[in-house]
Amino acid sequence: MTRTAPADGLHQPPYLAGHFTPVPDEITARDLTVRGAIPPELSGRYFRNGHNPKPGEEPTHWFRGAGMLHGVRLGGGRAQWYRNRWVRTPALDGAPLVRGDGTVDLTASVAGTHVIEHAGRILALQEANLPFEMSPELDTIGVHDFRGGLTTAMTAHPKEDPETGELHFFGYAPTAPYLTYYVADAQGELIHSQVVPAAGPTLMHDFGLTAHHTVWLDLPVVFDAEEPSGIPYRWSDTYRPRIGVMPRTGPAEPVWYEVEAGAMIHVTNAHEDAAGRIVVEGPRYDRSSWESSWKWWTGAPGHPPVPAVGSMRHRWILDPATGTAREERLDSLVTEFATINEALTGSAHRYTYTVAFPGAGLERYALVKYDALTGRRQIADAGPGRMYGEPCFVKAAGGTAEDDGYLMTLVSDLARDASELLVLNARDVTQPPIAAIELPRRVPAGIHGSWIPDA
């Protein structure tokens, strides 16, 4: 759903203004200016996805804007090129997700949430649709459905098992079957699919993966056809919040754990501890913070000044011996877009990297590194008028410790009307950047990205 943007540019929703102001076109620039030195082992592409409506269009929700990929090619210590491209899907030209006869067109994706690589394919993802394959130069190749094996939408947050190379993912829908679980092998062939029993019509943006289990979030943001934003989900006080734990090998059914009412968009990580309990971490919203953030996402009157309000680092410990869940807040900063060293996906991790939003004692955007062992945190202030994007961890050549590596993050700078791709020392995010790559334009603040190495 879109509407025509005001001709005078006034009264635009927040997701079309400030750091999020869309760019009007696609460009390519070569031999970018670099301050500092790009580590020689960084040979590959950094791609970042986000919503960028075409000029004159105003989507009714932040998540409904057309997907645009921004990419930087690194190699030989140089920033060889920058380019940005819309993902060319039917939705880019106005095709609706729901056709006039009520059927769903899974190809009508805005493809604007995430971009990953698996088995040699680069996929632009949006959870209500099929993925779209992109070329290494960000040209759209076309829809990808795993040779017809994927018959539902695909989450924007698949998890790759660091040991096997398998890709675990799911599709969810507002009508039954609500949830379907898939596994593709390291070669990209679909090897498992299963409808997950007893799941409900909840908004399930992400999930958890441990060494032996999948973790399903059945939380109280549920389908509501009357929601006017075009994203038909709304907080429900009557929906019973649960987290389900299911063996990765199927067919199987989840064991459900009742939890306190809360919502979570992104799972930082999940693992099994020495006692066999399932530990899940991520930024959690209560009802007030969810509804305040939703106002920003929809541009509703009285919306807050930033897109995330009240989402705080949280932990759930699910105990199969007692069938109960224990949960705790881990910090008071407002955070989102948390990442880890993905070599530890499904295992216990020590370090979490995340974006902190103004509020809860912070005046500006910041990048935060949490140490689960010591409880300490490092906070790197973005600076006036600047906003960090999601941090992406890249291992350093020869690195052995969990944080031996680099963080890549795109920074939007409103005062300079410019953006940079920063390469930071993951061991100490408060140090000056190892390299700052000057981009030829300000890149709108977006959602998720990936480092895709040449190897």
Summary of the structure (lengths in Angstrom):
residues: 455
radius of gyration: 20.7
end to end distance: 40.2
largest distance: 61.7
contacts: 1527
relative contact order: 0.14
helix: 6%
strand: 41%
